[in-house]
Amino acid sequence: MAIQTIRWDKGAIKIIDQTLLPNKLVYLKFRDVKDFWHAIKKLQVRGAPALGVAAAYGAYLGIQRSRAKDYNGFIRELDRVIKFIGSARPTAVNLFWGLDRIRAAAVKNKKKPVPEIKKALLSEAHKIYEEDRAICRKMAGYGARLIKNGDVILTHCNAGALATADYGTALGVIYMAKEQGKRVKVYADETRPLLQGARLTTWELMREGIDVTLICDNMAAHVMSLGKVTKVIVGADRITRNGDAANKIGTYGVAVLAKYHKIPFYVVAPVSTIDFNLPYGRLIPIEERHGDEITTIRGNLLAPKGVKTYCPAFDVTPAALITAIVTEKGIFKPDEIKKIR
């Protein structure tokens, strides 16, 4: 893939500003952790695996200029940075997974001088980045086995290269199927309220020469009823031990429709997205966004001023509605996910 969503660049984090796509392809550099926190909060960088990478680099960014003299002072400072970054987005478990990896690296190197601990943390962040790239390819390889020549796939939100360090989760499966010579078509839900499907998924797929048709979220049922969809493939931001999966708001509704129309519904996500500490989906903290995301689009008011809003960013699809979950370890039924541990 020619898209580099996030990378470390000479002492700074470099990302694509996804809020400006598809109209502008702009790269931003961050040298201050507070500014980067806002980039995560504003969805300038987003997507569960990408947030894992962002968390790792963000943690290092926050302590690279630390003047701590010993490990105890350093770890206290690192913990403050980790807590701060973790407050940006509560639902995507990869964010916390990346932070945990960085802290574990600090503890592992606690007997070394502070400059050496810093080097170890940056090395761990690079490792997380490279691991994500490899994991995306592995997931794509497994998932492509589910794709037949001529399949028409419906997807929701964006789970492509823009949501990862490389290639993608749900869209990675489609990219791999194409590389294998399979002919596929895609219906992309617009994904209200922030239109990640309309703005990001269609942009990615068109760049890759994949036949994609954009539809409004409320058109999915009609398209399915006409027999135009053979599979649904989505990503996830957190999967619980029983196989429930949180993803961008609207995914649950798509899963209900797929079940009714007897269409296979697949979730593609790395093992790092599985929260083995949570037994089921109702315990997943659901991020609520500002009502402006419903009432406006890029500053244009759509609703009366002062109207009450409710804006959850995610919903949870019960395991019973999921046909299978694709990971870098293989393809599993939802109730088999706990065996991965």
C-alpha positions in Angstrom: 0.0 0.0 0.0 1.2 3.5 -0.8 -0.6 5.0 2.2 1.4 5.6 5.4 -1.1 6.5 8.0 1.4 7.0 10.8 5.2 6.7 11.3 8.0 8.1 13.4 10.0 10.7 11.5 13.1 12.3 13.0 11.9 12.9 16.5 8.2 13.5 15.6 5.1 11.5 14.9 3.9 12.0 11.3 0.3 11.2 10.4 -2.2 11.7 7.6 -4.9 14.2 8.8 -7.9 12.0 8.1 -10.4 14.8 8.9 -9.4 16.5 5.6 -9.8 13.5 3.3 -10.8 13.0 0.6 -10.4 16.6 -0.5 -6.9 17.1 0.8 -4.1 14.7 1.5 -2.2 16.5 4.3 0.6 15.1 6.5 1.0 16.5 10.0 4.0 16.3 12.4 3.7 16.3 16.1 6.6 17.0 18.6 4.4 17.8 21.6 2.3 15.1 23.3 -0.5 17.5 24.1 -1.0 18.4 20.5 -0.9 14.7 19.6 -3.6 14.0 22.2 -5.9 16.4 20.4 -5.1 14.7 17.1 -6.3 11.4 18.6 -9.3 13.0 20.1 -10.3 14.8 16.9 -9.8 11.6 14.8 -7.0 13.0 12.8 -5.6 9.6 13.4 -8.0 6.8 14.1 -8.6 3.1 13.7 -8.0 0.5 16.4 -4.6 -0.9 15.2 -3.4 2.6 14.2 -4.3 3.8 17.7 -2.1 1.1 19.2 0.8 2.4 17.2 -0.1 6.0 18.0 -0.2 5.2 21.7 3.3 3.7 21.6 4.8 6.6 19.7 2.8 9.1 21.8 4.1 7.7 25.0 7.6 8.0 23.8 7.0 11.5 22.5 5.8 12.5 26.0 8.9 11.3 27.7 11.7 11.7 25.1 12.8 15.0 26.7 12.4 13.8 30.3 15.1 15.0 32.7 14.5 12.2 35.2 17.7 11.1 36.9 16.6 7.6 37.8 14.1 4.9 37.0 11.7 5.8 39.8 11.4 9.4 38.6 11.1 8.3 35.0 8.4 5.7 35.6 6.3 8.3 37.5 6.6 10.7 34.5 5.8 7.9 32.1 2.7 6.9 34.0 1.4 10.4 33.8 1.9 10.5 30.1 0.2 7.1 29.7 -2.8 8.2 31.7 -3.0 11.3 29.7 -2.9 9.6 26.3 -5.4 6.9 27.5 -8.0 9.6 28.2 -8.3 10.5 24.6 -10.4 7.5 23.4 -12.0 5.0 25.9 -13.4 2.3 23.6 -10.5 1.2 21.3 -8.6 -1.3 23.4 -5.5 -1.2 21.1 -4.8 2.3 22.5 -4.4 0.8 26.0 -2.6 -2.3 24.6 0.0 0.0 23.0 0.5 1.9 26.3 0.8 -1.3 28.3 3.5 -2.5 25.9 5.5 0.7 26.4 5.2 0.5 30.2 6.2 -3.1 30.2 9.3 -2.2 28.2 10.2 0.4 30.7 9.9 -2.1 33.6 12.0 -4.6 31.7 14.8 -2.1 31.3 14.5 -0.6 34.8 18.1 -1.3 35.8 19.5 0.7 32.8 20.3 4.4 32.8 17.3 6.6 31.8 18.8 7.4 28.3 18.9 3.6 27.6 15.4 3.2 28.9 14.2 5.8 26.4 16.0 4.0 23.6 14.2 0.8 24.6 10.8 2.5 24.5 11.4 3.9 21.1 12.6 0.5 19.9 9.4 -1.1 21.4 7.3 1.5 19.5 9.0 0.6 16.3 8.4 -3.0 17.0 4.7 -2.4 17.5 4.6 -0.6 14.2 6.3 -3.4 12.3 4.3 -6.0 14.0 1.0 -4.3 12.9 2.2 -4.3 9.3 2.9 -8.0 9.4 -0.3 -8.8 11.3 -2.4 -7.0 8.7 -0.9 -9.2 5.9 -1.5 -12.4 8.0 -5.2 -11.4 8.6 -5.7 -10.6 5.0 -4.3 -14.0 4.0 -6.7 -15.8 6.2 -9.7 -13.6 5.4 -9.1 -13.9 1.7 -9.9 -17.6 2.0 -13.5 -16.6 2.7 -13.8 -14.5 -0.5 -15.1 -16.1 -3.7 -14.7 -14.8 -7.2 -17.7 -12.5 -7.9 -18.4 -11.7 -4.2 -20.1 -8.4 -3.4 -19.0 -7.2 0.0 -20.7 -4.6 2.2 -18.5 -2.8 4.7 -19.1 -0.1 7.4 -16.8 2.7 8.5 -13.1 2.4 7.5 -11.0 -0.6 8.3 -8.3 -0.2 5.7 -4.7 1.2 5.5 -5.9 4.4 7.1 -6.9 2.5 10.2 -3.7 0.6 10.6 0.1 0.9 10.1 -0.4 -0.8 6.7 -2.9 -2.6 4.5 -5.9 -2.7 6.9 -8.1 -5.2 8.6 -11.5 -5.6 6.8 -10.3 -3.9 3.7 -7.0 -5.8 3.8 -9.0 -8.9 3.1 -10.4 -7.3 0.0 -7.0 -6.1 -1.1 -5.6 -9.6 -0.7 -8.5 -11.1 -2.6 -7.8 -8.8 -5.5 -4.1 -9.6 -5.5 -5.2 -13.3 -5.7 -7.0 -12.4 -8.9 -10.5 -12.6 -7.5 -13.1 -10.2 -8.8 -15.0 -8.4 -6.1 -17.3 -5.4 -5.7 -17.9 -3.4 -2.6 -20.8 -1.4 -1.1 -19.5 1.1 1.4 -21.9 2.6 4.0 -21.4 6.3 4.4 -21.1 5.8 8.2 -22.8 8.7 9.9 -22.1 11.0 11.6 -18.5 11.5 10.5 -18.7 9.7 7.2 -15.6 7.6 7.5 -17.1 5.2 4.9 -17.9 8.0 2.4 -14.7 10.0 3.0 -12.1 7.3 3.7 -13.2 3.8 2.5 -14.2 4.9 -0.9 -11.1 7.0 -1.3 -8.9 4.0 -0.4 -10.7 1.5 -2.6 -10.8 3.8 -5.6 -7.0 4.4 -5.3 -6.6 0.6 -5.4 -8.8 0.2 -8.5 -11.5 -1.7 -6.6 -15.2 -1.4 -7.8 -16.9 0.4 -4.9 -20.4 1.9 -4.6 -21.2 4.4 -1.9 -24.6 4.1 -0.2 -26.3 5.9 2.7 -26.4 3.9 6.0 -30.2 3.5 5.7 -29.9 1.9 2.2 -28.2 -1.2 3.5 -31.4 -3.1 4.1 -32.7 -2.4 0.7 -29.5 -3.4 -1.0 -29.4 -6.6 0.9 -33.1 -7.4 0.1 -32.3 -7.1 -3.6 -29.7 -9.9 -3.2 -26.8 -7.6 -4.1 -24.7 -8.4 -1.0 -23.0 -11.8 -0.5 -20.9 -11.0 2.5 -20.4 -8.3 5.2 -16.9 -7.6 6.4 -16.1 -5.0 9.2 -13.4 -4.2 11.6 -13.6 -3.9 15.4 -12.3 -1.6 18.2 -12.8 -4.1 21.0 -13.8 -7.7 21.2 -14.7 -9.3 24.5 -14.0 -12.9 25.7 -17.3 -14.2 24.5 -16.9 -12.8 21.0 -19.1 -9.7 21.2 -17.5 -6.9 19.1 -17.6 -3.1 19.4 -17.2 -1.2 16.2 -18.3 2.1 14.7 -21.8 3.1 15.5 -24.2 1.5 13.0 -22.3 -1.9 12.8 -24.9 -3.6 15.1 -27.7 -2.6 12.8 -25.8 -4.0 9.8 -25.3 -7.2 11.6 -29.0 -7.6 12.4 -29.8 -7.0 8.7 -27.2 -9.5 7.6 -28.7 -12.1 10.0 -32.2 -11.6 8.6 -31.1 -11.8 5.0 -28.8 -14.9 5.8 -25.7 -13.1 4.7 -22.4 -14.1 6.5 -21.1 -11.4 8.8 -17.3 -11.3 9.4 -15.2 -9.3 11.8 -11.5 -8.8 11.0 -9.3 -7.6 13.9 -5.9 -8.4 15.4 -5.6 -10.4 18.7 -4.5 -7.1 20.3 -8.2 -5.9 19.8 -9.5 -8.8 22.0 -10.0 -7.7 25.6 -9.7 -11.0 27.5 -10.5 -9.2 30.8 -14.1 -8.4 29.7 -16.5 -11.3 29.6 -19.1 -9.7 27.4 -19.9 -6.6 25.3 -22.1 -4.7 27.7 -19.1 -4.0 29.8 -17.3 -2.2 27.0 -17.0 1.6 27.7 -18.7 3.4 24.8 -17.3 6.7 23.9 -19.8 9.5 23.5 -18.9 12.4 21.2 -20.0 16.0 21.1 -23.4 16.7 19.6 -21.9 18.9 17.0 -20.9 15.8 15.1 -24.7 15.1 14.5 -26.0 18.6 14.1 -23.2 19.9 11.7 -21.1 18.7 8.8 -17.9 20.6 8.5 -19.4 23.6 10.1 -22.7 23.6 8.2 -25.7 23.4 10.6 -28.1 20.6 9.8 -30.4 20.8 12.8 -32.1 23.5 14.9 -29.7 25.2 17.4 -30.1 23.9 20.9 -31.6 20.5 19.9 -30.7 17.7 22.4 -28.3 15.1 21.0 -27.1 11.6 21.8 -23.9 10.7 20.0 -22.3 7.3 20.9 -19.3 6.6 18.7 -19.6 2.8 18.9 -22.1 0.0 19.3 -21.7 -3.6 20.2 -22.6 -6.5 17.9 -23.5 -9.6 19.9 -21.5 -12.8 19.2 -24.7 -14.5 18.0 -24.8 -12.2 15.0 -21.1 -12.8 14.0 -20.3 -15.7 11.6 -16.6 -15.7 12.3 -13.8 -13.5 13.5 -10.6 -13.3 11.5 -7.3 -12.7 13.3 -3.6 -13.2 12.5 -3.9 -16.5 14.4 -6.6 -17.8 12.0 -10.4 -17.8 11.6 -12.5 -18.4 14.7 -16.1 -18.7 15.6 -17.0 -16.1 18.3 -17.2 -18.6 21.1 -13.7 -19.9 20.2 -12.0 -16.5 20.7 -11.3 -17.3 24.3 -9.1 -20.2 23.3 -6.6 -17.9 21.7 -5.4 -16.8 25.1 
